[in-house]
Amino acid sequence: MRQQITSFVSLLVCLLVLQNGLAQQQKKLTTKTSKKKEPLVLNGFRIETDLGSIISSVAFKDNITTSMQVGAIASLSNKIYPTIEIGQANTLKLMADKSSYSSNGLFEKVGVDFRINKALENGKPTNNLMLVGLRVGLSNFEYNINSLPVKDEYWGGSSLTNYENLRTNKAWYEFVAGIRVEIVKNIYVGWNVRYKSLLSKSTTGEIYPWHIPGYGININFTPNWEFNYTLGYYFNSPEKPKKQDLKKEQISNK
């Protein structure tokens, strides 16, 4: 009899422990399912320009490259930043063999950046950003190669040949990493490092372009690196009126 009572009590304790565990598990599942994902909110957008092209023009004196790039970056919940960048570039390069290369065209890039630093530093909100992202770029441009020495495989010797008004499209992808620092209210400076690689190579028989607007120098279709120094201004989205303010306004209008 005592053994039966002990077995019954043990079974009852096990059932109570099991019931308590199931209740806790159900509570966790209910808490998880009850939590709704907060929708992304447009906090504002930033307009910025690239100052790196000016630096590169000074650094490489054997060629002349003039370019301009502007970007529009939306801020979604201060976490995700869809980005559109457009620009234009002209290049004139004097080669070692006395030939010259020139190109002119537009380019555009679309992509997204992700914030990897926390919105709070030492318990205080911060507007400074550490970003990583991805871009896809496309350029439609015209290029010319003048006074290019071409060897005559049959008769020997060489002659100077001009290839003018050549037009092509090039696409590439970019991995981007950078920072943005708010130096004064809504004014940001920062830098980007970009790793670029072409999505397609030249077709057979095509004279490949030495420089691609938006992509940079193209030597044997190897990946390219670029550094950008940026200056931008942030525009805040208008704040939505709170429910209490709406109620007060409705009461005052009655």
N, C-alpha and C positions, 0 to 999 in steps of 0.2 A: 504493500500500500504506500509506504513511504517513498519507494522508488517510483511509483506511478505519479505521486504528487510532485516529486522532483522533476520528472520528465515533463509533466504538464506545465510547471512553472518555467522551465527552460524554454519550452516551445512558445509560451506566451511572451517571454522576454524577447525571443528571436523575432516573433511577429511584430512586436512593438518597435524594435530597432529597424526592421525592414520597412514598416509603415512610415516611420520618421524619415528614413533615407529617401523613400519614394516621394514623400511630401516636400522635402528639401529640393530634390531634383526637379519636381514639377514646378516649384517656385522659381527656380533658376530659369527653366524653359519659358515660363510665363513672363519673367522679367525681360528675357532676351527678345521674345516675340513682341512684347509691348513697346519696346524701344523702337521708334521709327527713325529712319535715316533722315537727318535734316536736309532739306533741299538746298542746293547751291544758290547763293545770293550774290548778285552783282554789287560789289562794294564800290567799284569805280573803274577807271581805266587810266593807263599811263601812255603818254606820247613821248618817244625818245628818238634821238638821232645818234648815229655812229660817228665818232671823231677819229677813229682809228685810221681811216683812209688818209687823213692829213698827215699822220705820223709816218705811214708807209711811203707817202710821196716824198717826204724829206729823207727817209732812210735809204731808199733805192734811187740814187740819182742817175743811174744809167738808163732808166726808163721813166716815162711820164704816165702816171695813172691818176685820173681824176674820177672820183665816184662820190655818190651821196646815197645814204640809206636812212629811212625813217621807219619806225615801227609803232604799231598800236597794240597794246597789251591790256586785256581785260583781267580784272581781279575777281575770281569767284570764291567767295567765303575766305579770302586771304590765304588760299591753299593752292588753287589751280589757276594757271594764267594762259589762256588761249592767246596766240600771238600771230600777227600778220606783219610781214616786213616787205617793203618794196624799195627799189632803188634803181640807179642808172650808173653806168661806168663807161669811160673812154680810156683807151690804152694806146700808147705809141712806144714801141720797143725797137731799138737799133741792135741788131744781132752782131756777133763776132765776124760773120762772113760778109758784112756790109749790107745784108738784106734788112728789111724793116717789116715789122708787124704792127697792124693797127686794128682795133675792134671798137665797136660801139653798140650798146644794147641795153635793154631793160631786164630786170629780174624781179622775182617775187618769191617769198618763202612763207609757208604756213606751218604751224606746229603748236606745241604746248610746253609750258614750263611747270615744274612742281616745286613747291617750297619744302625745303628739307630742314630748316631751322624752326624752332618753336616761336610762337607769337609772343611768348613771355620770356623776359630775361631778368633774373633776380626778382621775380614776382611783378615786374612792370611790363606793360605792353611795349613792343618794339615794331617799328615799321621797316627796319633793315631786313634784307632778304638774302638767303642763300638758295640758289636755284640750280636745278638740272632739268634738261629738256631735250626735245627732238624737233628737227625741222626737215621739211622736204622743199627743195628749191628747184626753180625752173627759170631758164633764161632763153630768150629768142633774140639772136644778135647777128650782126653782120661783121665780117672781118676781111682784111686784105693782107696779102703777102707780096711785097715788091722786091725786085732785084734778087730773086732767089736763084743761086747757081744750080743748074740742072745738068748732070753729066750725060753725054751722048754715048750710050753703050756700044753703038755700031761704029761711028766715025771717030769716036774719041773726043776729048776736049769737053768744054762746057759752055753753056750760054745762060744769060740772065732771063728769067721768066717772071712775069707778073700774074698773080692770081687775085682778081679783084671782085668785089661784091659777092663774096661767098656768104651764104646764110645757113644757119643751123640752129637746132634746139638741143639744149643739154639739161639733164635733170640729175639731181644728186640728193643725198641725205646728209644731215649734220647731227652730231651729238654735241650738246651745248652745256656748259657749266659756268656759273658766274655769280656775282654778288651785286646788290644794289644798296646804297647807303643814303639815307635822307640827311642832307647836309643842312638844309633849312626846310621849313614847312612846305611839303609837297614837291620839293626839288630834289631829284635823285642823281647821283653819279654812280658809276659802277664799271665793271668790265666783264667780258665774256671770253672764254676760250672755246673754239669750235674745231671739232674734228670732222672733215668732209671727205666724202667718197662718191664718185660718179656712179649713177645707176646704169648707165649704158656707155659703151665705147664707140669710137668712130667706126663707120662702115668701111668695108674694103675699098681702097682707092681714094678715100677722103683725106684731104690734107687737114690734119687735126689743128684746132686753134691753140695758140700758145697761152692765151688768157681768156677766161670765161667770166663775163660779168656776174658778180655775186658769188662765184666759186673761187676765183683767183687763178694763179699760175697753174697751167696744166702741162706737166712733163711726163710723158709716157703713161698717163692716166693713173698715176700713183695718188694715194690719199693726200689731202692737203690740210694744213693747220692754219688757223687765223686767230688773231687777237683783236678784240674790239674794246674801245673805251667809249662809254655812253654818257649822255646827259639827257635827262628827261623831266617831265612835269606830270604830276598825278592829279587827276580830276576825281573828286569824290562824287558818288551818286547821291541824288537828293534823298534825304531821310524820309521814310514813310511816317505819317502821323500815327501816334500811338492810339490805342482804343479809348483811353481816358480822354485824350484831346478831342477825338471824334465825338464822344458823348457830350462833352462840354459845348462843342460847336453846335451840335444838334439841339441842345437845351437852349442855347442863346438865340438860335434861329426861330424857336417857337414863340 
